[in-house]
């Protein structure tokens, strides 16, 4: 029977502001990508989201983005490879403090927004992200867009790569996501989203916005927690996967540092 992880980007409020209903969506998930304070999130939201995920048995990952709170990390920034490396180390380090305090493992890293999309097509950015992850903990898994430069970089550096597909985003012919500013970028129909998800899992391909089928590998499925109706989307997709006999399961993780002589 096919297996897939089900993830969402959470903890994206800060101070008195909220983005999405994390408490309602988390029970539907197997993994959570938690914002680390640059594009969204702060110390309080990180702590609270980690605690909630731990209570529900949802795997926790870091969700680092560009340092762009005003633009929610969705505006591309021109940074050197060193700067990308440093912002990833800084943010993953921040969240790992909260997972350690909660006595749970930080299991994966998934870049956010413009950083994620840039890494999908820009090998130097992808390499810098992967180097940062590897230097922090080589056992951390990398969540990256299926077929992207980020996936390639992670595999070359020996990381465990979890190839990601999206339920609520449309695709271009080259396998990238349709930019958010373009018509049709977001899939608003739950029935259309379910059809796309099942095609990606069972057939290994997705119908692009241009009507062409392109191959994908589906190890983890993402739904955006900040979009309107996200909780209903997550519930409907989870139910559809279960009906189809798909097993919802977080990726296997093992901390290689446990095996080092001490």
N, C-alpha and C positions, 0 to 999 in steps of 0.2 A: 504494500500500500504506500502511496506517496506521502512524504512528510514535508512540512514547511513550518518555518518560524513566522510569527505574526508580530510585527513591531510598529511602534509609533513614536514620534518626536514629542517629548513631554517636558514638563518643568519650564515652560517658556513664558511664564509670567515673571514679574519682579515687583518688589515692594508691595504696594496695594493693588497692582494690576494683575489680571489673570488672562491667560490665553488658552482657551479650551477647558474641558472638564476632565482633568486627569483622573479624578476619583471614579468617575463613571466609565471611562474608557479602559482603564487598566485591567479590570477583570476579564476583558475579552482578549488580552494580549499574552504572548509568551516572552517578549522582550520589550524593553523601554530604552529609548535613547534620550538621555537627560541633558538639557542645556547647561552650559558650564560658566555662564556669566558674561560672555562677550557679546553675543547677538541677543541673548535673553537669559533670564534666570539670575538668581543671586544666592547668597549663602542660605537664606531661609527656604527658598523654593527647592534648592538642591537637597537640603537635609530632609524636607518634608516628602519630596518625591521619592527619594531613595528609601525612606522609611515605609512609605505606602507600597512601593514595589516589593520590598522585602517581605512585608506582611502577606502579600498575595502570591508570593513565590514567582514573581516575574523577574527575569534576568535583567541586570542593569548594565547599560553601556554609556559611554561619554559621547556627547554630541557637540563637539567644538565647531565654532564658526568664526568668520571674520569679526574683528572688533568694531561692530557697527550696530549699536543698539537702536539708533534712530531708524535705520533701514532694515532692521530685523535680520541682518546678515544675508540679505537677498540682493545686495549690490556688490558687483565684482570690485575687488581692490587689487592694485598692482603691488605685489610684495615679492621680495627676494625669497629664494629657497630657505635661507637661514631664518627669515622672519616667519615664514609658514611653519617651519620646524618649531620655533620658539612658542608661537601662539598655541600650537597643538600640545606641546609639553606642558605649558602653563595651565591650560584648561583641563586636560586629562588629570594632571596632578591635583587640581582643585577638587574635582569630583571624587578622585580616589581617596582623598582624605575623609570624605563623608561615607564612602562605602566601608572604609576601614573602621570608622567609628561605629557603624551599624553592624560590624562583624559579618559582612557579606563580601563576595568577590565582585570586582569590576571585571566584566567579561569581554566587552567589545568596545570598539570605537567606530562611530559613523560621523563623518563630517556633515556640516549643515549647509543648506542653501547654496549660495554662490560659491562657497569653497568646495562643496561636493560636486557641483556642476563643472567648475573649472578643473578639478582633479580628474574628472571623467575624460577630458580631452587634452590636458596639458601634462605631459609626462614629468616635467620638473616639479610641478606642484604635487603630483601624486607621489613621486619619490620622497619628497620632503615629509609628507604626512606619514608615509610608511616608515621612514627612518625614525621619526619621533616615536611612533608606536613601538617599534622594535627596541629602541633604547630604553623606553619606560619599562616594558615587560613583553618579551617576544611571544609570550603565550596569549596575549590579547588578540582577539579576533578582529578582523577588519570587515565592516559592512560596506560594500561598494556596488555601484550600478553594474548590473550584468553586462559584460562585453566592453567595459570601459578601461581607460588607461590606468585608473586607480586599482582595478582588479589585477591588471597585468603587473603593476609595480609591486603590489602586495605578494603576489605569487613569486616574483623574482627575488624578493627579500625574505622569503620563507615564512611569511605570516599565514595563519589559517584564514582564508578568504571566504566570506559568506556572500554569495552573489544575490543582489537585491533587485526586486521588481516592485512595481507600484500599482496599487488598486485604483487610485483616484487621479492619476496623471496620464495624459496621452503621450505617445511616443512619435519620434521622427524616424525617417527611413534609415538614418545612421545609428539608430539604437539609443540616441540621447532623448531626454525628456523635452517635450515642447515647452519653450520658455513661457513663464507665467503671464507675461504681457500679451501673448498671442491668443486669439480666439480658439477655444477648444482645448486649452491647456489643462484645465481641470475637468474631471469626469464627475458630473453632478447627479447622474442617474445611477441608483444603486444596482439596478438590473444590468446596465451596461458595465459597471465595475465588476460585478460577479462574473459576467461572461468573459471579460478580459482576464480576470484572475484564473478562471478554470482553463482557459486556453493556454495561458502561460505555464500552468502546472502540468496539465495533461498532455499538451501538444508541444510545449517548448517553443512557442512562438507568440508574437503579439501583432495585432493589426495596427499599423501606424495611422496617423492622422491623414496621410496621403492614400490610405487604402492598400498599402503593400504590407505583406507579412514578413516579419524579421525575427530571427532566432533569439531566444533568451534562455538563461538558466535561472530557475527560481529556487533559491535556498531560503530566502526570507522575503516576506511580503510586507510592504509599508502602507499605512494609511496615515494621513496627516491629521493630527489631533486638534489643530487649530481651525480647521475648516468647518463651516456651518453643517450641522447634522452629522458630525464625525462619530458620535456614539452610536447612532442608529445605523450608520454605514458599517461600523466595526461589528456590531451585533449581527447584522444581516449577512455579512461576509463570513463571519465565523460559523454561523448556522449552515450556510451553503456549503462550506468546506466539510463540515461534519457529515452532512447529508451525502456528499460525494465520496465519503470514505477517506478523506485526507486527514492525516494525523497532524495535529498542531503540537509542535515540539521545538523547544529552544535548541540552538546548536550546542553540540558537545564541547565542553571546555575542560582543559586540564592545565594547571599552572606548572610549567616545566621546572620552575625554581624549587618545587618540592623535591625534585629528584637530584638536586645538586648535593655533593658531599658536604657535610657540615662540620 
